[in-house]
């Protein structure tokens, strides 16, 4: 039997096209403009989307109108705490981590906000009356940030953390399962980012705004925010790489600063207790397999970083804490309530009309409207 390989038919272009999601034409291979909603990892050319320092300057008037970040009352000593907001998420999501959907275009700002809003909702649901959790819709945040708040001043992909944070305060949160909301795709994100979301969805979402957003300027403020149940969006040019030595040292996936990502992500955990130095967990939006799989209990698609990395990020002045209250009152995050609350959630009627965003008690309005919201018209 010969070891010589038999000649292959000249269909290699077809095989490559199938793998890459492109089409064959008489002129060769052409890119298919339909976005694949089932991609597992965000392609490298679609992994960024923060508009950068010049856009941050444009957003400065918006930030100046926000309150200063401050934990009202006795904030407690958070330096030695270990708070992981996914504990609440799993409690209200049938024991599963929230799904990490890969962004398909440069709409990372919307996914950072989506993560902040969803984890904020999970904390509220787990600590409050029984309710069911439903994810928010990222293209809505993209549209309102670029059009309703940003005034359509950006060209191409991208947005600013400040515009998106202000957007959820003024224009609220859209339930991804609300009637007529299309499945996420890069095409929808770009269309809404160019035109703004359809009016019918704005009308629905404005009933459920986030009450307070505030800029955070230091790693200690990020820590205090997360330790009281308030996620933080972080936008900057920080880029990272898996550091095996740090990962072995801290027994978890740790990244160090390397390269440049024009990107927004979200901080959902702080650990000043079990590691030899303070660590923060960042959830990314490139899919569950974009980074090494967790070796601790953290959700896939993210990584831990050190305090100096957070300081570098927030120093670029486009990071924001999200609160369901007026201001940022201290919250004692009692992990003992979670088992009881999880049992209560299981008894909720999960029908399509039985819940609402940010506190989905069936047919019960959770008041999240900031008094300033009336100024939006």
C-alpha positions as CSV (number, residue, x, y, z in Angstrom):
1,X,0.0,0.0,0.0
2,X,1.5,3.3,-1.1
3,X,2.2,6.1,1.5
4,X,1.7,8.6,-1.3
5,X,-1.4,10.7,-0.6
6,X,-4.1,10.7,-3.3
7,X,-4.7,14.0,-5.0
8,X,-7.4,16.1,-3.4
9,X,-10.1,17.7,-5.5
10,X,-9.8,21.4,-6.2
11,X,-12.4,22.4,-3.6
12,X,-10.1,23.9,-1.0
13,X,-11.7,27.3,-1.5
14,X,-15.1,25.8,-0.6
15,X,-13.7,24.3,2.6
16,X,-12.1,27.5,3.7
17,X,-15.2,29.5,2.9
18,X,-17.4,27.2,4.9
19,X,-15.1,27.5,7.9
20,X,-14.9,31.3,7.7
21,X,-18.5,32.0,6.8
22,X,-17.8,33.5,3.4
23,X,-19.3,32.9,0.0
24,X,-17.8,31.7,-3.4
25,X,-18.3,34.0,-6.4
26,X,-16.9,33.9,-9.9
27,X,-14.3,36.4,-8.8
28,X,-13.1,34.3,-5.9
29,X,-14.0,34.4,-2.3
30,X,-16.4,37.1,-1.1
31,X,-17.2,38.1,2.5
32,X,-20.7,37.2,3.6
33,X,-22.2,40.2,5.3
34,X,-24.5,38.1,7.4
35,X,-23.2,37.8,11.0
36,X,-23.0,34.4,12.6
37,X,-25.0,34.5,15.8
38,X,-23.5,31.2,17.0
39,X,-19.8,32.1,17.0
40,X,-18.0,30.8,20.1
41,X,-15.2,33.4,20.3
42,X,-15.2,37.0,19.0
43,X,-13.0,37.3,15.9
44,X,-9.8,39.4,16.6
45,X,-10.9,42.2,14.3
46,X,-14.2,42.7,16.3
47,X,-12.8,42.6,19.8
48,X,-12.6,46.3,20.5
49,X,-14.9,49.3,20.3
50,X,-14.0,51.9,22.9
51,X,-14.0,55.2,21.1
52,X,-11.0,56.5,23.1
53,X,-9.7,59.6,24.8
54,X,-11.1,62.2,22.3
55,X,-14.6,60.7,22.7
56,X,-14.2,60.7,26.5
57,X,-13.6,64.5,26.2
58,X,-16.8,64.8,24.2
59,X,-18.6,63.0,27.0
60,X,-17.2,65.2,29.8
61,X,-20.4,67.3,30.1
62,X,-22.4,64.1,30.7
63,X,-20.0,63.0,33.5
64,X,-20.0,66.4,35.1
65,X,-23.7,66.0,35.7
66,X,-23.3,62.7,37.5
67,X,-23.0,62.4,41.3
68,X,-19.7,61.7,42.9
69,X,-19.2,58.0,43.9
70,X,-19.6,57.6,47.6
71,X,-20.8,54.7,49.8
72,X,-23.4,56.3,52.0
73,X,-23.2,55.6,55.7
74,X,-20.6,53.2,57.2
75,X,-19.0,51.5,54.2
76,X,-17.0,49.1,56.4
77,X,-13.5,47.8,55.8
78,X,-13.6,46.3,52.4
79,X,-9.9,45.8,51.9
80,X,-10.0,42.2,53.3
81,X,-13.3,41.2,51.8
82,X,-14.0,38.5,49.3
83,X,-17.1,39.3,47.2
84,X,-18.0,37.5,44.0
85,X,-21.2,38.8,42.4
86,X,-21.6,35.7,40.4
87,X,-22.7,33.9,43.6
88,X,-25.9,35.9,43.4
89,X,-26.2,35.4,39.6
90,X,-26.0,31.6,40.0
91,X,-28.6,31.8,42.8
92,X,-31.2,33.3,40.5
93,X,-30.1,31.6,37.3
94,X,-30.7,27.9,38.2
95,X,-27.2,27.5,39.6
96,X,-25.5,28.5,36.3
97,X,-23.2,31.3,35.4
98,X,-24.7,34.0,33.2
99,X,-24.2,33.2,29.6
100,X,-21.2,34.9,28.0
101,X,-22.3,35.9,24.4
102,X,-19.4,36.9,22.1
103,X,-19.7,40.4,20.7
104,X,-19.6,40.3,16.9
105,X,-18.6,43.9,16.1
106,X,-17.0,46.8,18.0
107,X,-19.9,47.1,20.4
108,X,-18.0,46.2,23.6
109,X,-19.3,49.2,25.4
110,X,-22.8,47.8,25.3
111,X,-21.7,44.4,26.6
112,X,-19.8,46.0,29.5
113,X,-23.0,47.7,30.4
114,X,-25.1,44.6,29.8
115,X,-22.9,42.7,32.3
116,X,-23.1,45.5,34.8
117,X,-26.9,45.7,34.6
118,X,-27.5,41.9,34.7
119,X,-25.2,41.3,37.7
120,X,-26.8,44.3,39.4
121,X,-30.2,42.8,38.8
122,X,-29.1,39.4,40.1
123,X,-27.9,41.0,43.4
124,X,-31.2,42.8,43.8
125,X,-33.3,39.8,43.0
126,X,-31.3,37.5,45.4
127,X,-31.6,40.0,48.2
128,X,-35.2,41.0,47.6
129,X,-38.6,39.4,47.1
130,X,-38.7,36.4,44.8
131,X,-38.5,37.2,41.2
132,X,-37.2,35.7,37.9
133,X,-34.1,36.9,36.1
134,X,-34.1,37.7,32.4
135,X,-31.0,39.1,30.6
136,X,-30.9,42.6,29.1
137,X,-30.3,43.4,25.4
138,X,-26.9,44.7,24.5
139,X,-27.7,46.4,21.2
140,X,-30.2,48.6,23.0
141,X,-27.4,50.1,25.2
142,X,-25.3,50.5,22.0
143,X,-28.0,52.5,20.3
144,X,-28.9,54.8,23.1
145,X,-25.2,55.5,23.9
146,X,-24.3,56.5,20.4
147,X,-27.6,58.1,19.3
148,X,-29.8,59.3,22.1
149,X,-26.9,60.3,24.4
150,X,-24.0,60.7,22.0
151,X,-26.0,62.6,19.4
152,X,-24.7,60.4,16.5
153,X,-21.3,62.0,16.6
154,X,-19.3,58.8,16.1
155,X,-18.5,57.1,12.8
156,X,-17.8,53.5,12.5
157,X,-18.0,51.1,15.4
158,X,-17.5,52.1,19.0
159,X,-18.9,54.1,21.9
160,X,-18.0,55.7,25.2
161,X,-18.6,54.3,28.7
162,X,-20.0,57.6,29.9
163,X,-22.7,57.7,27.2
164,X,-23.8,54.2,27.9
165,X,-23.9,54.7,31.7
166,X,-26.0,57.8,31.3
167,X,-28.1,56.0,28.7
168,X,-29.4,53.3,31.2
169,X,-30.3,56.1,33.7
170,X,-32.3,58.1,31.2
171,X,-33.5,55.4,28.8
172,X,-33.6,52.3,30.9
173,X,-33.0,48.7,30.3
174,X,-34.6,46.5,27.5
175,X,-35.5,42.9,28.3
176,X,-33.9,40.7,25.7
177,X,-37.0,38.5,25.7
178,X,-39.5,41.4,25.2
179,X,-41.9,40.8,22.3
180,X,-40.3,41.7,19.0
181,X,-36.7,42.1,20.2
182,X,-34.5,40.5,17.5
183,X,-31.8,38.0,18.4
184,X,-28.4,39.6,18.9
185,X,-26.2,40.0,15.8
186,X,-23.5,42.4,14.7
187,X,-25.9,43.6,12.0
188,X,-28.6,44.6,14.6
189,X,-25.9,46.3,16.8
190,X,-24.7,48.4,13.9
191,X,-28.1,49.3,12.7
192,X,-29.3,50.4,16.2
193,X,-25.9,52.1,16.8
194,X,-26.5,54.1,13.6
195,X,-30.2,54.9,14.0
196,X,-30.9,54.3,17.6
197,X,-33.3,51.6,18.9
198,X,-36.9,51.6,17.6
199,X,-39.2,53.9,19.5
200,X,-41.4,51.0,20.7
201,X,-38.4,49.5,22.6
202,X,-37.4,52.8,24.1
203,X,-40.9,53.3,25.4
204,X,-40.8,49.9,27.0
205,X,-37.2,50.2,28.4
206,X,-37.7,53.7,29.9
207,X,-40.0,52.1,32.5
208,X,-36.9,50.4,34.0
209,X,-34.0,52.7,34.4
210,X,-30.9,52.2,36.6
211,X,-31.3,54.8,39.3
212,X,-27.7,56.0,39.8
213,X,-24.5,55.8,37.8
214,X,-21.3,57.5,39.0
215,X,-17.7,57.7,37.8
216,X,-15.1,55.8,39.8
217,X,-11.6,57.2,39.8
218,X,-9.5,54.8,42.0
219,X,-9.1,51.1,42.5
220,X,-10.3,51.5,46.0
221,X,-13.6,53.0,44.7
222,X,-14.0,50.0,42.4
223,X,-13.4,47.7,45.4
224,X,-15.9,49.5,47.6
225,X,-18.5,49.5,44.8
226,X,-18.2,45.8,44.1
227,X,-18.1,44.9,47.8
228,X,-21.5,46.5,48.2
229,X,-23.1,44.8,45.3
230,X,-22.5,47.5,42.6
231,X,-20.8,46.3,39.4
232,X,-18.4,48.7,37.6
233,X,-17.9,49.1,33.9
234,X,-14.3,49.9,32.9
235,X,-13.2,51.4,29.5
236,X,-9.6,52.1,28.6
237,X,-6.7,51.0,26.3
238,X,-5.5,48.4,28.8
239,X,-4.6,45.1,27.2
240,X,-3.8,41.9,29.0
241,X,-2.1,38.5,28.7
242,X,-2.4,35.4,30.8
243,X,0.5,35.2,33.3
244,X,1.1,31.6,34.3
245,X,3.4,32.5,37.2
246,X,0.8,34.8,38.7
247,X,-1.9,32.2,38.0
248,X,0.0,29.5,39.9
249,X,0.8,31.9,42.7
250,X,-2.9,32.9,43.2
251,X,-4.5,29.6,42.1
252,X,-6.7,31.3,39.5
253,X,-6.4,32.8,36.0
254,X,-4.6,36.1,36.4
255,X,-3.7,38.5,33.5
256,X,-1.1,41.1,33.5
257,X,-1.0,44.3,31.4
258,X,0.3,43.6,27.9
259,X,-0.5,45.3,24.6
260,X,-3.4,47.6,23.9
261,X,-7.2,46.9,23.8
262,X,-9.5,49.8,23.1
263,X,-12.2,48.1,25.1
264,X,-14.9,48.1,27.8
265,X,-15.4,45.3,30.2
266,X,-17.0,44.9,33.7
267,X,-15.6,44.2,37.2
268,X,-17.8,41.8,39.1
269,X,-15.6,40.5,42.0
270,X,-13.0,41.6,44.5
271,X,-10.8,39.3,46.6
272,X,-8.6,40.8,49.3
273,X,-8.9,37.8,51.5
274,X,-7.7,34.6,49.9
275,X,-4.9,35.9,47.8
276,X,-1.5,37.4,48.8
277,X,-2.5,40.7,47.1
278,X,-5.8,42.4,46.2
279,X,-7.4,40.9,43.0
280,X,-10.3,42.0,40.8
281,X,-12.3,39.9,38.4
282,X,-13.1,41.2,35.0
283,X,-15.8,39.6,32.9
284,X,-15.1,40.1,29.1
285,X,-17.5,39.9,26.1
286,X,-15.5,37.7,23.7
287,X,-17.2,34.5,24.6
288,X,-16.6,31.7,27.2
289,X,-13.6,30.3,25.4
290,X,-11.7,33.5,24.6
291,X,-9.5,33.1,27.7
292,X,-8.1,30.1,29.6
293,X,-10.8,28.2,31.4
294,X,-11.2,29.1,35.1
295,X,-9.5,27.0,37.7
296,X,-11.6,28.5,40.5
297,X,-15.4,29.2,40.6
298,X,-15.3,32.3,38.4
299,X,-17.4,32.5,35.2
300,X,-15.7,31.5,31.9
301,X,-14.7,34.3,29.6
302,X,-12.9,36.5,32.1
303,X,-9.8,36.8,34.3
304,X,-8.4,38.3,37.5
305,X,-6.1,41.3,37.6
306,X,-4.1,43.1,40.2
307,X,-4.8,46.5,41.8
308,X,-2.3,48.3,39.6
309,X,-4.1,47.2,36.5
310,X,-7.4,48.6,37.8
311,X,-5.6,51.9,38.7
312,X,-4.3,52.1,35.2
313,X,-7.8,51.6,33.7
314,X,-9.7,54.0,35.9
315,X,-7.1,56.7,35.4
316,X,-8.5,57.0,31.9
317,X,-11.7,58.4,33.4
318,X,-14.3,56.3,31.7
319,X,-15.3,53.8,34.4
320,X,-18.7,53.8,36.2
321,X,-20.5,52.2,39.1
322,X,-24.1,51.2,38.7
323,X,-26.7,51.3,41.5
324,X,-30.4,50.4,41.7
325,X,-30.8,53.0,44.5
326,X,-30.6,56.8,44.7
327,X,-26.9,56.9,45.5
328,X,-24.8,54.0,46.8
329,X,-26.0,52.9,50.2
330,X,-23.9,50.2,51.9
331,X,-25.3,46.7,51.4
332,X,-24.4,43.8,53.7
333,X,-24.1,41.0,51.3
334,X,-25.4,38.1,53.4
335,X,-24.6,34.9,51.5
336,X,-26.9,32.9,53.8
337,X,-30.0,34.3,52.1
338,X,-29.1,32.8,48.8
339,X,-30.2,29.2,49.4
340,X,-33.6,30.4,50.7
341,X,-34.0,32.9,47.9
342,X,-33.1,30.3,45.3
343,X,-35.9,28.0,46.6
344,X,-38.4,30.9,46.4
345,X,-37.4,31.8,42.8
346,X,-38.0,28.2,41.7
347,X,-41.7,28.6,42.7
348,X,-42.2,31.7,40.5
349,X,-44.4,31.5,37.5
350,X,-41.9,32.1,34.7
351,X,-44.4,32.8,31.9
352,X,-43.6,35.5,29.3
353,X,-45.6,38.2,31.0
354,X,-44.8,37.5,34.6
355,X,-41.6,39.5,35.1
356,X,-39.8,42.7,34.4
357,X,-36.2,43.9,34.2
358,X,-34.3,44.8,37.4
359,X,-36.6,43.2,39.9
360,X,-38.9,40.8,38.2
361,X,-41.5,40.2,40.8
362,X,-44.6,39.1,38.9
363,X,-46.8,42.2,38.1
364,X,-45.0,44.3,40.7
365,X,-43.3,47.5,39.8
366,X,-39.9,47.9,41.4
367,X,-39.3,51.7,41.7
368,X,-36.0,52.4,40.1
369,X,-36.8,55.8,38.7
370,X,-34.3,58.5,39.6
371,X,-35.9,61.9,40.2
372,X,-33.7,63.3,37.4
373,X,-35.2,60.9,34.8
374,X,-38.1,63.4,34.3
375,X,-35.7,65.7,32.6
376,X,-35.3,63.3,29.8
377,X,-38.8,64.1,28.5
